[in-house]
Amino acid sequence: MTPLQRARRHLRAHPLVLDVALAAAVLACMLAASFVDPHGKHGGGWTARNPDALSLVLMVLGAAALVLRRRAPMKVLAFTGTASVVESVTADPRAPVAMSAVIALYTVASTTDRPTTWRVGLLTMTVLTGSAMLAGPLPWYAQENLGIFAWTGMAATAGDAVRSRRAFVDAIRERAERAERTREEEARRRVAEERLRIARDLHDVVAHHIALVNVQAGVAAHVMDKRPDQAKEALAHVREASRSALNELRATVGLLRQSGDPEAPTEPAPGLHRLAELVGTFHNAGLQVEVARADQGTTLPAAIDLAAYRVIQEALTNVQKHAGTEAKAEVSVVRVGPNIEITVLDNGPGQDDGPEEGGGHGLLGMRERVTAVGGDCTAGPRYGGGFRVHAILPVKSRPRAADSAATPV
């Protein structure tokens, strides 16, 4: 940092020091100008002169008042303006006391609004110039009188320009800060949404595969002694389910890797094209599932395809966990106009609280996932027993209602 920059920073931190220095400089200029007569005797050149005592007192008082110009700009302007009028009427030869009023007018213009600047500037200009022209010792057209008019006008204009520039810079700074806050909030929102999406994926993967592993492990333990062949088959299903769980967990956790980490797996996300494979895992676990599809020729966006797959996966997992060993499930995927409707039914007894017992988040995550792609999901007990999950997903992606409402028009 240069010495000039250090000095400017110090003056900004201590404005009273700057005002004292300004008052001293103005006093020095007024004293120097008061001892010089630009006209001289008999219209000659520059000559020396001696100001009277009243002019010296008015100059000192006017300069001293400038020390308080930031605290009370209007009062300082009124005081220095009064001193200038008194000096214009009584002093002979004239002394430049009006210099302090010019500085005070500049301060008022730089700290107030434009209408106030216009009113106060015109009043100050009229009073000072009028008193000098009408009651002063010089002719009304004298150069000093016109100088007062010009200097007061320039002070008001310069002060207003400084105020406008300061307001413009403050507005730009405020917009930049607001834009920065908006970017940070948007980044936090996106991070929160991504965390929620990953949490839903992890829940779906873990709930499905671990439930199958649990069932098959129970079967293997039950028939290990009497039917070892069936136990081996159940353990093979356990191995297959655990391998699938590891693969999906690896793909999901790979999204959290940093740019310098090894590349994440490139296996595509599951969708309805893997519905037969999904149903097969439940068949192997002993759950009877019937599938009916009427969506031939429909191509879904990746997000909607994944949401449809996860809805069926979560619904069948809940059937496997809560509906009992004798339950049957029915899955239907139907294209209805611009939507795909997915329905999962089961005939298990007493599932009113089953899917959510223990504080589970399966149905909540299912609804959030469907809502995120612009669809609608309902789940509840069926009349006569069992449970029903129904999801309506758009064939084409559309924004959520909250995002659409927040979009400016």
C-alpha positions in Angstrom: 0.0 0.0 0.0 1.4 3.4 -1.0 1.7 6.3 1.4 -1.1 8.1 -0.4 -3.5 5.1 0.0 -2.6 4.8 3.7 -3.3 8.5 4.2 -6.7 8.2 2.4 -7.6 5.2 4.6 -6.7 7.0 7.7 -8.7 10.1 6.7 -11.8 7.9 6.0 -11.4 6.3 9.4 -11.1 9.7 11.1 -13.3 12.2 9.3 -12.9 14.9 12.0 -9.2 15.1 11.2 -10.1 15.7 7.6 -12.6 18.4 8.5 -10.0 20.2 10.8 -7.4 20.1 8.0 -10.0 21.5 5.5 -11.0 24.3 7.9 -7.3 25.2 8.4 -6.7 25.2 4.6 -9.8 27.4 4.0 -8.8 29.8 6.7 -5.3 30.1 5.2 -6.8 30.8 1.7 -9.2 33.4 3.1 -6.4 35.2 5.0 -4.1 35.1 2.0 -6.8 36.5 -0.3 -7.8 39.2 2.3 -4.3 40.8 2.2 -4.3 41.1 -1.6 -6.3 43.6 -3.6 -6.7 42.5 -7.3 -7.6 46.0 -8.4 -5.1 48.1 -6.7 -5.3 51.8 -6.1 -6.8 53.9 -8.9 -7.4 50.7 -11.0 -3.8 49.5 -11.0 -2.5 46.0 -10.6 -2.2 43.7 -7.6 -1.4 45.5 -4.3 -1.4 44.7 -0.6 -4.1 45.7 1.8 -5.0 45.3 5.4 -8.4 43.8 6.3 -10.3 45.2 9.3 -10.6 43.3 12.6 -14.3 42.3 11.9 -13.3 40.6 8.7 -10.6 38.7 10.4 -13.0 37.6 13.2 -15.6 36.5 10.6 -13.0 34.5 8.6 -11.9 32.7 11.7 -15.5 31.9 12.8 -16.5 30.8 9.3 -13.5 28.4 9.1 -14.0 27.1 12.6 -17.7 26.3 11.8 -16.5 24.0 9.0 -15.2 21.6 11.6 -18.8 20.7 12.3 -20.0 20.5 8.7 -20.7 16.7 8.8 -22.6 16.8 12.0 -24.9 19.8 11.3 -24.5 20.8 7.6 -27.6 23.0 7.5 -26.7 24.9 10.7 -23.1 25.4 9.5 -24.4 26.7 6.1 -26.7 29.1 7.9 -23.9 30.4 10.2 -21.3 30.8 7.4 -23.9 32.4 5.1 -24.8 34.9 7.8 -21.1 35.7 8.3 -20.7 36.2 4.6 -23.7 38.6 4.4 -22.4 40.6 7.4 -18.9 40.8 5.8 -20.4 41.9 2.4 -22.4 44.7 4.0 -19.9 46.0 6.6 -16.4 45.3 5.4 -14.3 47.7 3.4 -12.1 46.4 1.8 -13.9 43.2 1.1 -12.6 39.8 2.5 -13.5 36.4 1.0 -15.6 35.1 3.9 -18.0 33.6 1.4 -15.5 30.8 0.8 -16.6 29.1 4.0 -20.2 29.4 2.9 -19.3 27.8 -0.5 -17.8 24.8 1.3 -20.8 24.5 3.6 -23.2 24.6 0.6 -21.2 21.8 -1.0 -21.5 19.7 2.1 -25.3 20.2 2.2 -25.7 19.3 -1.4 -23.6 16.1 -1.0 -25.5 14.9 2.0 -29.2 15.7 1.1 -31.5 14.9 -1.8 -31.8 16.9 -5.0 -34.9 18.9 -4.3 -33.3 20.1 -1.0 -30.1 21.0 -2.9 -32.0 23.0 -5.4 -34.0 25.0 -2.8 -31.1 25.6 -0.4 -28.7 26.3 -3.3 -30.9 28.9 -4.9 -31.6 30.5 -1.6 -27.9 30.7 -0.7 -27.0 32.0 -4.1 -29.7 34.7 -4.1 -28.9 35.9 -0.5 -25.2 36.1 -0.9 -25.1 37.5 -4.4 -28.0 40.0 -3.7 -26.4 41.3 -0.5 -23.1 41.8 -2.2 -24.6 43.6 -5.2 -27.1 45.7 -3.3 -25.4 46.6 -0.1 -21.7 46.0 -0.8 -19.1 48.8 -1.4 -18.4 47.6 -5.0 -20.6 48.2 -8.0 -23.2 45.5 -8.6 -21.5 44.3 -11.7 -18.1 43.9 -10.0 -16.2 40.7 -10.7 -16.3 39.7 -7.0 -20.1 39.8 -7.0 -20.3 37.6 -10.1 -17.7 35.3 -8.6 -19.9 34.7 -5.5 -22.8 33.8 -7.9 -20.6 31.4 -9.9 -18.9 29.7 -6.9 -22.2 29.0 -5.0 -23.7 27.5 -8.2 -20.7 25.3 -8.8 -20.7 24.2 -5.1 -24.3 23.1 -5.3 -23.7 21.3 -8.6 -20.6 19.6 -7.5 -22.1 18.4 -4.2 -25.2 17.0 -6.0 -22.9 15.2 -8.5 -20.9 13.6 -5.7 -24.1 12.5 -3.9 -25.5 11.0 -7.1 -22.2 9.1 -7.8 -22.1 7.9 -4.2 -25.7 6.7 -4.5 -25.0 5.0 -7.8 -21.9 3.2 -6.4 -23.9 2.1 -3.3 -26.7 0.8 -5.6 -24.2 -1.2 -7.6 -22.6 -2.6 -4.5 -26.0 -3.6 -3.1 -27.0 -5.3 -6.3 -23.7 -7.2 -6.3 -24.2 -8.3 -2.7 -27.8 -9.3 -3.4 -26.7 -11.3 -6.4 -24.0 -13.0 -4.4 -26.5 -13.9 -1.7 -28.9 -15.2 -4.3 -26.2 -17.4 -5.8 -25.3 -18.7 -2.4 -28.9 -19.5 -1.6 -29.4 -21.2 -5.0 -26.3 -23.2 -4.4 -27.5 -24.2 -0.9 -30.9 -25.1 -2.3 -29.4 -27.3 -5.0 -27.1 -29.0 -2.5 -30.1 -29.7 -0.3 -32.1 -31.1 -3.2 -29.2 -33.3 -4.3 -28.7 -34.6 -0.7 -32.5 -35.4 -0.5 -32.4 -37.2 -3.9 -29.3 -39.3 -2.9 -31.0 -40.1 0.4 -34.1 -41.4 -1.4 -31.9 -43.5 -3.7 -30.0 -44.9 -0.8 -33.2 -45.7 1.0 -34.7 -47.4 -2.0 -31.6 -49.5 -2.7 -31.1 -50.5 0.9 -34.8 -51.2 1.7 -35.3 -53.4 -1.3 -32.1 -55.5 -1.4 -31.7 -55.8 2.4 -35.3 -56.9 2.7 -34.7 -59.6 0.1 -31.4 -60.7 1.8 -33.3 -60.9 5.1 -36.0 -63.1 3.6 -33.7 -65.4 1.7 -31.3 -65.7 4.7 -34.3 -66.7 6.9 -35.4 -69.3 4.3 -31.8 -70.7 4.2 -31.6 -71.0 7.9 -35.0 -72.7 8.1 -34.3 -75.4 5.5 -30.5 -75.8 6.0 -30.7 -79.2 7.8 -33.7 -80.8 5.9 -33.3 -79.4 2.4 -29.8 -78.3 1.7 -30.4 -77.8 -2.0 -33.1 -75.3 -1.3 -30.8 -73.6 1.3 -28.1 -73.3 -1.4 -30.5 -71.8 -3.8 -31.6 -69.3 -1.1 -28.0 -68.4 -0.4 -27.4 -67.9 -4.1 -30.3 -65.4 -4.1 -28.7 -63.7 -1.1 -25.4 -63.4 -3.0 -27.1 -62.0 -6.1 -29.2 -59.5 -4.1 -26.2 -58.3 -2.1 -24.2 -57.9 -5.3 -26.9 -55.8 -6.9 -27.1 -53.7 -3.7 -23.4 -53.1 -3.8 -23.5 -52.1 -7.4 -26.3 -49.6 -6.9 -24.7 -48.2 -3.8 -21.5 -47.7 -5.6 -23.2 -45.9 -8.4 -25.1 -43.6 -6.0 -22.1 -42.9 -3.7 -20.1 -42.2 -6.9 -22.1 -39.0 -7.3 -20.4 -37.6 -4.2 -16.9 -38.0 -5.5 -14.7 -35.0 -6.1 -13.3 -34.1 -9.5 -9.9 -35.7 -8.7 -11.4 -39.0 -7.5 -11.6 -42.1 -9.7 -14.4 -42.0 -12.2 -17.8 -43.2 -11.0 -19.5 -46.2 -12.7 -21.2 -45.4 -15.9 -24.0 -48.0 -15.6 -27.3 -46.3 -16.6 -29.9 -45.7 -13.9 -32.6 -48.4 -13.5 -36.0 -47.8 -15.2 -39.0 -49.7 -16.4 -36.9 -51.7 -18.9 -35.6 -53.6 -15.8 -39.1 -54.2 -14.4 -39.0 -57.9 -15.2 -35.6 -58.2 -13.5 -37.0 -56.4 -10.4 -40.1 -58.6 -10.2 -37.9 -61.7 -10.6 -36.0 -60.8 -7.4 -39.3 -60.7 -5.5 -40.3 -64.0 -7.1 -37.1 -65.5 -5.8 -37.9 -64.2 -2.4 -41.3 -66.0 -2.4 -43.6 -63.1 -3.2 -46.2 -63.7 -5.9 -46.3 -60.7 -8.3 -48.4 -60.3 -11.4 -47.5 -57.6 -13.9 -49.8 -56.0 -16.5 -48.4 -53.4 -18.9 -50.1 -51.2 -21.4 -47.3 -48.7 -22.2 -45.8 -50.2 -25.3 -43.9 -47.6 -27.4 -43.7 -45.1 -24.6 -40.2 -43.6 -24.0 -39.9 -41.8 -20.7 -37.3 -39.2 -19.7 -34.5 -40.6 -17.5 -35.8 -38.9 -14.3 -39.4 -40.1 -14.8 -38.3 -43.6 -15.7 -36.2 -43.8 -12.6 -39.1 -42.5 -10.5 -41.5 -45.1 -11.9 -39.0 -47.9 -11.2 -38.4 -46.7 -7.6 -42.1 -46.4 -6.9 -42.7 -50.0 -7.9 -39.5 -51.1 -6.0 -40.6 -49.4 -2.8 -44.2 -50.6 -3.0 -43.1 -54.2 -3.5 -40.6 -54.0 -0.8 -43.3 -52.8 1.6 -45.5 -55.7 0.5 -42.6 -58.1 1.2 -41.9 -56.6 4.6 -45.4 -55.9 5.9 -48.1 -57.9 4.0 -47.3 -61.4 5.3 -46.0 -64.5 3.7 -49.2 -65.4 1.8 -49.7 -62.0 0.2 -49.9 -61.4 -3.5 -49.1 -58.3 -5.4 -50.3 -56.9 -8.7 -48.4 -54.3 -10.7 -49.9 -52.4 -13.6 -48.2 -49.8 -15.8 -50.6 -48.0 -18.1 -50.3 -45.1 -20.6 -53.3 -42.8 -20.1 -53.1 -39.7 -22.3 -50.0 -37.6 -21.4 -49.4 -39.6 -18.3 -48.1 -43.0 -17.1 -50.2 -44.5 -14.3 -48.5 -47.0 -12.0 -50.6 -49.1 -9.5 -49.3 -51.6 -7.0 -52.0 -53.6 -5.1 -51.7 -56.4 -2.5 -54.1 -58.4 -0.5 -52.1 -58.5 2.7 -54.0 -58.1 6.0 -53.6 -55.1 8.3 -51.3 -52.8 6.5 -52.7 -49.6 7.7 -49.6 -48.7 9.7 -47.2 -51.2 8.3 -45.2 -49.3 5.7 -44.6 -46.4 8.0 -44.0 -48.3 11.3 -40.8 -47.5 13.1 -40.5 -44.1 11.6 -39.7 -45.3 8.1 -39.4 -42.8 5.2 -40.5 -45.1 2.3 -43.8 -43.6 1.4 -42.6 -40.1 2.2 -39.6 -40.5 -0.1 -41.9 -42.1 -2.8 -44.2 -39.0 -2.8 -41.3 -36.6 -2.9 -39.7 -38.4 -5.8 -43.0 -38.4 -7.8 -43.7 -34.7 -6.9 -40.2 -33.7 -8.0 -40.9 -34.8 -11.6 -44.3 -33.1 -11.7 -46.5 -36.1 -10.8 -48.8 -37.2 -8.1 -48.7 -40.2 -5.7 -51.2 -41.6 -3.3 -51.0 -44.6 -1.0 -53.4 -46.1 1.5 -55.3 -49.1 2.7 -57.7 -50.8 0.3 -61.4 -51.5 1.1 -61.6 -55.0 2.3 -57.9 -55.4 3.2 -54.5 -54.9 1.6 -52.8 -51.7 0.4 -52.7 -49.6 -2.7 -50.1 -47.4 -4.2 -51.0 -45.2 -7.2 -48.7 -42.9 -9.0 -49.4 -40.6 -12.0 -46.2 -39.5 -13.8 -46.1 -37.2 -16.9 -44.7 -38.8 -20.0 -42.8 -35.5 -20.6 -40.9 -33.7 -17.9 -42.5 -30.6 -16.5 -41.4 -28.3 -13.7 -42.8 -28.5 -10.2 -45.6 -26.2 -9.2 -43.4 -24.4 -6.7 -40.7 -23.7 -9.3 -43.3 -22.5 -11.8 -44.8 -20.1 -9.3 -41.4 -18.7 -8.5 -40.5 -18.1 -12.1 -40.6 -14.3 -12.9 -42.8 -13.2 -15.8 
